[in-house]
Amino acid sequence: MGFLAQELRPVLDEMLARVTTGIPADVLSAIKEAHVRETKELAKKQLEAILNSANLSYENHLPLCRDTGLVTLFISGELMAHVNEVEEAINSAVEKLTAKGGMRANVVNPLTRKNTGTNTGLNQPEVLLDKTTKSTAVKMILKGAGSENFTSLKMMVPTAAKQDILRYILQTIIDAGGKTCPPNILGIGIGGSAIQAMFNSKHALLRKVGERNANLDVAEFETSIVKAANELGIGTMGLGGDTTVLDAHVETAGTHTACLPIAISFGCWANRVSEAELRGGRFEIIR
């Protein structure tokens, strides 16, 4: 095994332990802010329960949610030349934590529904190549079935305007209701091929709350999505309230003149992400 993979193994163990029992500071801060702003009493109590639950999970090293989801890794830089070794390392980390009871065994054969018992096998966990950065880094996200089940892809007509795209996004949020455990973070991929749009929508969930797209037009669109989504009144856990989404992150890619793919990925309130980067010859967990 190469040096990078050896260095990465204990880091993946730590990242996995973190994401199963805690959420990033930016997400936690956004939930706290939503709690302060909330004007509906039931929603305020729900947000308070979320914060209390998150605190108990962190203090007692317990899973944030019984559904510990599926693990996805995005790897970049030098790690892209060591995919097989990275897969071995993340498989080892997942199997160990599952055996300890830190993760529920979720992975099943899609046809027979037989559980592998280890959260590995059948091409799980998934390891994806991230070409959005030149840094040698690994980004991890855990997605439970509630948020994953409402992942959406629509091939819109190429003449669709921003308002048409916004209407589709809002209808998808309405259809999901409380089943995605809002308040959500939305990852939205626009353009590219269908596969690229889907990749971008999940990758967008890794961005910090409040971090806007570098393109000003896209950044303004993100802000308009958040405003419109929160005006729906779906609220925390779908029980009504002022905050349906904590943020919306849009990633775009060039597409065919006759295409306009739109992909939407939901992150539940427990948007479980972590990131480590190679610095000075060692991997450092930075989120």
HELIX and SHEET records of a PDB file:
HELIX    1   1 PHE A    3  THR A   21  1                                  19    
HELIX    2   2 ALA A   25  ARG A   37  1                                  13    
HELIX    3   3 GLU A   41  ASN A   60  1                                  20    
HELIX    4   4 GLY A   77  HIS A   82  5                                   6    
HELIX    5   5 VAL A   83  ALA A   99  1                                  17    
HELIX    6   6 ALA A  145  GLU A  148  1                                   4    
HELIX    7   7 LYS A  162  ALA A  176  1                                  15    
HELIX    8   8 ALA A  194  ALA A  204  1                                  11    
HELIX    9   9 LEU A  216  ASN A  230  1                                  15    
HELIX   10  10 THR A  236  GLY A  238  5                                   3    
SHEET    1   A 5 GLU A 126  LEU A 129  0                                        
SHEET    2   A 5 LEU A  70  ILE A  75  1                                        
SHEET    3   A 5 ALA A 137  LYS A 143 -1                                        
SHEET    4   A 5 ARG A 272  ARG A 279 -1                                        
SHEET    5   A 5 ARG A 282  ILE A 285 -1                                        
SHEET    1   B 4 SER A 152  MET A 155  0                                        
SHEET    2   B 4 PRO A 261  GLY A 267 -1                                        
SHEET    3   B 4 ASN A 184  GLY A 191 -1                                        
SHEET    4   B 4 VAL A 245  ALA A 253  1                                        
END                                                                             
